[in-house]
Amino acid sequence: MSYPMIDPGGTLRKPAAAQRAPANRLVPGGAGRCWQRGVTLIELMVAISILVILSTIGIPSMRAALNNGRVATLANDLTLALTMTRSEAVRRGAQVQLCASDDGTTCGGTWQDGWIITPVGSSDVIAVWQSRHPDLGPWNANEAQQAIVFNGIGGTESGNARFVIGVPEHAVLRARQIDLTPAGRLALHTYQHQT
């Protein structure tokens, strides 16, 4: 414990520990040192430069990651639709088709608009998919093929089909390719354009 001290002039003084100088003032006996708050202009410019460099590197990578995620989602949606159409045909023991649809109720339009599952010869719609990213596809390798028809044993009545999703010519983005055989088997391939 520290006790107050009396100096030779007879005045009462607080102990040295209680005599702290406020910030931004010269500290007695500190040889001209002072406490600083904030940053200098040079420190601020260095920090901004580092931020700009990291942003320049990071933003294109983030954009490619988002587009690759969209391609994967679209490929998964189409794979699900093809698998569901085949399962529905086997369950019913009748022909069921997956066809391009621009209005979500009837067959017609392009695959980029969306697609529906419907029994052949019926206006009933089993499931509907609206394309979330029409700029990424899917594109059918045979543009005249507007429907994929599955029979009651799970095979396709429409022969081979190939869908490409993504932009295969783009050097950064990955593309997906879905191949469907006449037996109704699916194969999903991922590739990236090589420059």
Buried (B, 14 or more C-beta within 10 A) or exposed (E): EEEEEEEEEEEEEEEEEEEEEEEEEEBEEEEEEEEEEEEEEEEEEEEEEEEEEEEEEEEEEEEBEEBBEBBBBBBEBBBEBBEBBBBBBBEEEBBBBBBBBBEBEEBBBBBBBBBBBBBBEEEEBBBBBBBEBBEBBBBBEEEEBBBBBBBEEEBBBBEEBBBBBBBBEEEBBBBBBBBBEEEBEBEBEBEBBEE
